[in-house]
C-alpha cells in the first residue's frame, strides 16, 4: 500500500513540475475558466495552454466540463489551492533563509575589511 501511495505522489508531483501548469492551477484556484481565458491571462499561445491542460486532465488534477462549444476547466480537488499556498510558503521560507545568509556574509565582509 505504501508503494502505491508513493507512486501516486511521485506521478502527482511530476504532473505539477512545469511552470505553466502551476500558473494554470493558480488561475483556476481563483475560479473556473475556459482555454481562451487561461491563454489570455498567461499570455501564452493556445497550443501550449491546451497541451498543459491535457497533462493536468490526464492526471485528474483538473476537470473539463463542456459548455456549448467551450470547455470550462476547474480544479478537481480544492486541496490543490492549499498545496499551492504551502508551496509559496516554503518558497518564502527559503527566501528568508537566503536573505539571512546573505546578510551574514555581508556583515562578515564588513568586519574583515581594514
Protein Blocks (a to p, Z undefined) as FASTA:
>chain_A
ZZmmmmmmmmmmmmmmcfklmmmmmmmmnoccdfklmmmmnopafklmmmmmmmmmmnom
accddehjaccdddfblklmmmmmmmmmmmmmmmmmmmmmmmmmmmmmmmmpZZ
